[in-house]
Each structure stands twice: as C-alpha cells, then as structure tokens.
Amino acid sequence: MITLHELTIFLGWSSLINICILLFSTLMVVVCRDWAVKIHCKMFDLDPAAVPKMYFEYLAQYKVLILVFNLGPYIALRVMG
C-alpha cells in the first residue's frame, strides 16, 4: 500500500514533469508555429486558419488537467502533512 508521503512525492514529480511538458509545448507552438501548422495541416487535412485555435485549446485543456489531477492534490497533501 502506498503511504501519503509516497503519494505526495509522486504527485510532486508528476506535477513538475507535466509542467515542463506544458512549457515545452507552449514554447514550440510560439517558436515553430508556421512549421507546425504546415505539418499538421498536411497530416490531418485541417484548415490552416483553425489550427492556432486548436493549439490554444490543447494547451488550455492540458493546463487544467495538470491543475486538477496533479497540482491540486499535491498542494492539498502538502497542507495536510
């Protein structure tokens, strides 16, 4: 059985890793936007005007998931212990 201390450590590392992935994804969208739009439009037959909105929605949803499933529980466990 996992202890609260082990769960706190797991959630802390999970939060850090996911935040790094979010920052990297955001950086790639900002720096390589034209290249990424071109590739994704070719791969998935998308409208080039709609792709930036899809990127924004992806980043926003990922951020909310990190907050709800990683950072929120981590902070709650840290406050408890």
C-alpha positions as CSV (number, residue, x, y, z in Angstrom):
1,M,0.0,0.0,0.0
2,I,1.2,3.5,-0.8
3,T,1.7,6.0,2.0
4,L,0.6,9.6,2.0
5,H,4.2,10.6,1.9
6,E,5.0,8.5,-1.2
7,L,1.8,9.8,-2.9
8,T,2.9,13.4,-2.2
9,I,6.3,12.7,-3.7
10,F,4.7,11.1,-6.7
11,L,2.3,14.0,-7.3
12,G,5.1,16.5,-6.9
13,W,7.3,14.8,-9.5
14,S,4.3,14.3,-11.8
15,S,3.4,18.0,-11.5
16,L,6.9,19.0,-12.3
17,I,7.2,16.7,-15.3
18,N,3.8,17.8,-16.7
19,I,4.5,21.5,-16.2
20,C,7.8,21.0,-18.1
21,I,5.9,19.3,-20.9
22,L,3.4,22.2,-20.9
23,L,6.1,24.8,-21.1
24,F,7.9,22.9,-23.9
25,S,4.7,22.6,-25.9
26,T,3.9,26.3,-25.4
27,L,7.4,27.2,-26.5
28,M,7.2,25.0,-29.6
29,V,3.8,26.5,-30.5
30,V,5.2,30.0,-30.2
31,V,8.6,29.5,-31.8
32,C,7.7,27.0,-34.6
33,R,4.1,28.0,-35.2
34,D,4.2,28.2,-39.0
35,W,6.2,25.0,-39.4
36,A,3.8,23.1,-37.0
37,V,0.7,24.5,-38.7
38,K,2.0,23.4,-42.1
39,I,2.8,19.9,-40.9
40,H,-0.4,19.3,-39.0
41,C,-2.5,20.7,-41.9
42,K,-0.8,18.2,-44.2
43,M,-1.1,15.2,-41.8
44,F,-4.7,15.7,-40.8
45,D,-6.1,17.7,-43.7
46,L,-7.0,20.7,-41.5
47,D,-7.9,24.3,-42.3
48,P,-4.8,26.4,-41.6
49,A,-6.9,29.1,-40.0
50,A,-8.3,26.7,-37.4
51,V,-5.1,25.2,-36.2
52,P,-3.9,28.0,-33.9
53,K,-7.2,27.8,-32.1
54,M,-6.7,24.1,-31.7
55,Y,-3.3,24.7,-30.3
56,F,-4.7,27.1,-27.8
57,E,-7.5,24.7,-26.8
58,Y,-4.9,21.9,-26.3
59,L,-2.7,24.0,-24.1
60,A,-5.6,25.3,-22.0
61,Q,-7.1,21.8,-21.5
62,Y,-3.7,20.3,-20.6
63,K,-3.1,23.1,-18.1
64,V,-6.5,22.5,-16.4
65,L,-5.8,18.8,-16.3
66,I,-2.4,19.4,-14.6
67,L,-4.1,21.7,-12.1
68,V,-6.9,19.3,-11.3
69,F,-5.1,16.0,-11.2
70,N,-1.5,16.9,-10.2
71,L,-1.0,20.2,-8.6
72,G,-4.3,20.5,-6.7
73,P,-3.9,17.1,-4.9
74,Y,-0.2,17.8,-4.3
75,I,-0.9,21.1,-2.6
76,A,-3.7,19.5,-0.6
77,L,-1.4,16.7,0.6
78,R,1.4,19.2,1.5
79,V,-1.1,21.3,3.5
80,M,-2.3,18.2,5.4
81,G,1.1,16.9,6.2
